[in-house]
Amino acid sequence: MTKFHKNFNIMSMFTAVLLAVILFFWRTFMNIAVANVLLNGIIIGTTIFGIVICFAQMFKLLPEYRWLHAYFKGVATYGFIPTILRPVAMTLNNRHTHITTTNLNELLELVSSRIEEERDSVRYITNTLIFLGLLGTFWGLILTIGGFAELLFTLDFESASVMQNMQNGMAVPLSGMATAFTSSLLGLAGSLSVGFLGQQVQFAQNTVFQDLTDFMTKYTLQSPSVTPQTIELADKAPVTEAVYSKITDIYDIFTKSGYEICDLIRIDGKHPAVVALGADEKLFIGTTGVDDETLRNTLKRIQLCFADTLEGININTKILCIDGTESNLDADIVHFVSTDAMNKYMAAHKNIKPKTKTDIENFDAYAEYISAAMEYLFKPRQ
């Protein structure tokens, strides 16, 4: 049993034991809950929500773990596009990117930041439960002190029914003490429960990250394509997290619109771009932050390559660039103000995938040619 599945099993057993204890002590639990229905109900609801979030994060991490191990076992057809490990998948699917030490550190930092973002929600819920418990404690103390003060001011010790009045007046202070103790108990128990489950999720995330580090380090050290020239190229053109985020969005937009991702390339040796293929010789190149002249030169290089190698076949090539403006340089270069604008454009230009055997064979041949052309055009220059 791997560490990942061990953590998942611990979460399941802990939740089952917690539910069994509540059911066994149901009467006691209900007496505690009804001491202050409003506040204790919020605490119990927040605890349940935190438990659901923990399991949701674990279920979200499970296919990431399977994809990681499937990929490095050579199962390239595993039917899942990772989310947390998306930068790694995009880099490994790019035959033109050589994994260097610099690339490896950048990828690990990106993945680490995404994992850290996943943990914030559980931490917030845990802290919220502690806050609600303290809130109930002070609320109960205020009711208790206020009740005793009111009782002392209104109690007439010369009255014959002084004991009966004192007994009736104790209801408010005792209710305040019940609120204080029950809310503290539920808040503490809830924060410990969610915190324990969150810790198991964190252990599972660490397992995925450690496995990724081991696999990628081995992959990097065994890569025969790493040369001083490619290392120099990678060092001169690092990809920031903001750029990677936009490239990831472009990748998702193309995939959602039914296009096949052919390659990830670097325009002018530094600007990452996604190459997507569609039926009827459609070719899209999505990128971000590239100047107009570079876009024109890139498109011209591609068109010249196609003109020199093909006869009678017109490949419809478009470059889509997200750079904060929205305009068309010409029919083949389109600027978008945001990923949402590009998403609307691609929604109106969805790909119709080939269905017949002949069309599929033609598309495969077209895809193979495009891959060879991209490798020739955008391979690192030494």
Secondary structure, DSSP 8 states (H G I E B T S, - for coil): --HHHHHHHHHHHHHHHHHHHHHHTHHHHHHHHGGGHHHHHHHHHHHHHHHHHHHHHHHHHHHHHHHHHHHHTT-TT-S---STTHHHHHHHT-TT----HHHHHHHHHHHHHHHHHHHHHHHHHHHHHHHHHHHHHHHHHHHHHHHHHHHHHH--TTSTTHHHHHHHHTHHHHHHHHHHHHHHHHHHHHHHHHHHHHHHHHHHHHHHHHHHHHHHHHHHHH-TT--HHHHHHHHHS---HHHHHHHHHHHHHHHHTT-EEEEEEEETTTEEEEEEEETTTEEEEEEES--HHHHHHHHHHHHHHHHHH-SS---EEEEEEESS---EEETTEEEESSHHHHHHHHHTT------SHHHHHHHHHHHHHHHHHHHHHHS---
